[in-house]
């Protein structure tokens, strides 16, 4: 059973930084393909914000490009999201998602990020 555990969220002032982590268990790194971060604000849909392939290629939503950086550590089955220059609009529950070969998508439980003005 694939499980994802997120950590690193919290409350930060505008302009500050946070680093989210997501560790996957129950899966070998051979099977982990794309790893992604999404976020959902109250009353809004869940939006994709960043992705990284097994080869390390990255892609970002325009709303976070230049401020957020996604990375992965295949030895730890982990994906990270470094968030800089945070804004109140970045306040949301952040979710990681991984695609596992032969099994499909798996989601983390979500972690709250709050940015005060």
KEKE-3310 file (N, C-alpha, C; in steps of 0.2 Angstrom, whole numbers, plus 5000, padded with zeros to 4 digits):
npx = (5004:5003:5009:5008:5016:5015:5024:5030:5022:5013:5012:5016:5024:5020:5031:5040:5047:5044:5047:5040:5039:5037:5035:5036:5030:5030:5033:5044:5058:5060:5047:5041:5035:5030:5030:5021:5014:5000:4987:4974:4962:4950:4934:4937:4943:4955:4971:4984:5001:5015:5027:5037:5047:5053:5065:5069:5065:5056:5041:5030:5015:5009:5007:5016:5028:5045:5045:5043:5051:5052:5058:5066:5071:5077:5082:5076:5063:5056:5048:5050:5045:5050:5046:5046:5046:5033:5015:4999:4989:4994:4990:4983:4978:4990:4994:5003:5006:5008:5013:5012:5020:5010:5000:4994:4988:4992:4988:4993:4989:4987:4992:4992:4996:4998:4998:5002:4997)
npy = (4994:5010:5025:5042:5055:5071:5085:5100:5111:5126:5142:5158:5174:5186:5186:5177:5161:5143:5126:5112:5094:5078:5061:5045:5029:5011:5008:5006:5015:5013:5012:5024:5037:5052:5066:5077:5093:5100:5112:5118:5130:5137:5134:5133:5125:5111:5114:5111:5114:5112:5100:5086:5075:5058:5059:5071:5083:5098:5107:5121:5130:5146:5154:5152:5151:5155:5158:5146:5130:5114:5098:5082:5067:5053:5042:5043:5042:5054:5070:5087:5104:5120:5135:5152:5169:5171:5174:5181:5175:5163:5155:5140:5122:5111:5098:5083:5072:5057:5047:5030:5017:5006:5006:5019:5035:5042:5051:5062:5067:5080:5097:5111:5127:5143:5161:5176:5193)
npz = (5000:4995:5003:5007:5016:5021:5026:5035:5033:5039:5048:5041:5038:5025:5012:5017:5019:5016:5017:5010:5012:5006:5009:5002:5005:5004:4991:4978:4972:4959:4953:4955:4946:4939:4951:4960:4966:4972:4976:4987:4990:5002:4996:4983:4968:4968:4963:4951:4954:4953:4945:4944:4934:4933:4928:4932:4926:4927:4930:4931:4938:4932:4942:4952:4947:4947:4961:4968:4970:4964:4969:4970:4979:4975:4982:4994:4991:4990:4988:4987:4990:4989:4995:4991:4994:4999:4998:5004:4996:4993:5003:5008:5007:5005:4994:4990:4976:4968:4954:4951:4943:4935:4945:4947:4952:4968:4983:4995:5012:5014:5019:5029:5024:5028:5025:5032:5031)
capx = (5000:5007:5007:5012:5016:5018:5027:5033:5018:5013:5010:5022:5022:5021:5038:5044:5048:5043:5049:5036:5041:5032:5039:5032:5032:5026:5034:5051:5059:5059:5040:5039:5036:5030:5028:5017:5011:4993:4984:4967:4960:4943:4929:4940:4945:4962:4975:4991:5006:5022:5028:5044:5047:5058:5072:5071:5062:5051:5036:5026:5010:5012:5006:5021:5034:5050:5045:5043:5055:5051:5064:5065:5076:5074:5085:5072:5056:5053:5047:5050:5043:5053:5042:5049:5042:5026:5010:4993:4986:4997:4987:4979:4980:4994:4994:5007:5003:5013:5011:5016:5019:5006:4995:4991:4990:4991:4988:4994:4983:4986:4995:4990:5000:4995:5003:4998:4999)
capy = (5000:5017:5030:5048:5059:5078:5089:5107:5117:5131:5149:5162:5180:5187:5187:5172:5154:5137:5120:5106:5088:5072:5055:5040:5022:5006:5009:5007:5021:5011:5013:5031:5042:5059:5068:5083:5097:5104:5116:5120:5136:5136:5136:5133:5118:5109:5116:5109:5120:5110:5093:5084:5069:5054:5061:5078:5089:5102:5112:5125:5134:5153:5158:5150:5151:5159:5158:5139:5125:5107:5094:5075:5063:5046:5038:5043:5042:5060:5076:5093:5111:5126:5141:5158:5175:5169:5179:5178:5171:5156:5151:5134:5116:5108:5090:5079:5067:5053:5042:5024:5013:5000:5007:5025:5041:5042:5057:5063:5069:5087:5100:5118:5133:5150:5166:5182:5199)
capz = (5000:4995:5008:5007:5022:5020:5032:5033:5033:5045:5047:5039:5036:5018:5010:5020:5015:5019:5013:5011:5011:5005:5009:5000:5008:5001:4984:4976:4968:4952:4951:4956:4940:4941:4957:4959:4971:4971:4982:4987:4995:5004:4991:4976:4966:4969:4957:4951:4954:4951:4944:4942:4931:4936:4926:4935:4923:4931:4927:4936:4936:4931:4949:4957:4944:4949:4968:4971:4967:4966:4969:4973:4981:4973:4987:5000:4989:4993:4984:4991:4987:4992:4993:4993:4993:5000:4998:5007:4991:4993:5008:5005:5009:4999:4993:4985:4972:4964:4949:4952:4937:4936:4950:4946:4956:4975:4986:5002:5016:5014:5024:5028:5023:5029:5024:5034:5027)
cpx = (5004:5004:5011:5011:5019:5020:5029:5029:5018:5011:5017:5020:5024:5028:5043:5044:5046:5045:5044:5040:5036:5036:5034:5034:5028:5027:5041:5052:5059:5052:5038:5040:5036:5028:5026:5015:5005:4992:4977:4965:4952:4938:4931:4942:4953:4965:4982:4995:5013:5022:5035:5044:5053:5065:5074:5069:5056:5047:5032:5020:5013:5011:5011:5028:5039:5050:5046:5048:5053:5057:5062:5071:5074:5077:5080:5065:5053:5053:5047:5047:5045:5049:5045:5045:5034:5021:5004:4989:4988:4994:4982:4981:4984:4995:5000:5004:5009:5010:5015:5015:5015:5000:4992:4993:4988:4992:4990:4988:4982:4989:4994:4996:4996:5000:4999:5001:5002)
cpy = (5006:5022:5036:5052:5066:5081:5096:5113:5121:5138:5153:5169:5181:5189:5182:5166:5148:5131:5114:5100:5083:5066:5049:5033:5017:5005:5009:5013:5020:5012:5020:5035:5049:5060:5075:5086:5100:5108:5117:5125:5134:5138:5135:5126:5117:5110:5113:5115:5118:5102:5092:5077:5064:5056:5068:5084:5092:5106:5115:5129:5142:5156:5157:5150:5156:5160:5151:5135:5118:5103:5087:5072:5056:5041:5037:5043:5048:5066:5082:5099:5116:5132:5147:5164:5174:5175:5176:5174:5164:5152:5146:5128:5113:5101:5088:5074:5063:5048:5036:5019:5007:5000:5013:5030:5039:5049:5057:5066:5077:5091:5108:5123:5139:5155:5173:5188:5204)
cpz = (5000:4999:5007:5013:5020:5027:5030:5033:5039:5043:5046:5037:5028:5017:5013:5016:5019:5014:5015:5009:5010:5004:5007:5003:5004:4994:4983:4972:4960:4949:4951:4949:4942:4948:4957:4966:4968:4977:4981:4992:4996:4998:4984:4975:4968:4962:4957:4951:4952:4950:4942:4940:4935:4934:4928:4931:4927:4927:4932:4933:4936:4938:4954:4954:4946:4957:4971:4967:4969:4965:4971:4975:4980:4979:4993:4998:4991:4988:4989:4987:4991:4990:4996:4991:4993:5000:5001:5002:4990:4999:5006:5009:5003:4999:4988:4982:4968:4960:4950:4946:4939:4941:4950:4951:4964:4978:4993:5006:5016:5020:5023:5028:5024:5029:5027:5031:5032)
residu = (UNK:UNK:UNK:UNK:UNK:UNK:UNK:UNK:UNK:UNK:UNK:UNK:UNK:UNK:UNK:UNK:UNK:UNK:UNK:UNK:UNK:UNK:UNK:UNK:UNK:UNK:UNK:UNK:UNK:UNK:UNK:UNK:UNK:UNK:UNK:UNK:UNK:UNK:UNK:UNK:UNK:UNK:UNK:UNK:UNK:UNK:UNK:UNK:UNK:UNK:UNK:UNK:UNK:UNK:UNK:UNK:UNK:UNK:UNK:UNK:UNK:UNK:UNK:UNK:UNK:UNK:UNK:UNK:UNK:UNK:UNK:UNK:UNK:UNK:UNK:UNK:UNK:UNK:UNK:UNK:UNK:UNK:UNK:UNK:UNK:UNK:UNK:UNK:UNK:UNK:UNK:UNK:UNK:UNK:UNK:UNK:UNK:UNK:UNK:UNK:UNK:UNK:UNK:UNK:UNK:UNK:UNK:UNK:UNK:UNK:UNK:UNK:UNK:UNK:UNK:UNK:UNK)
# end
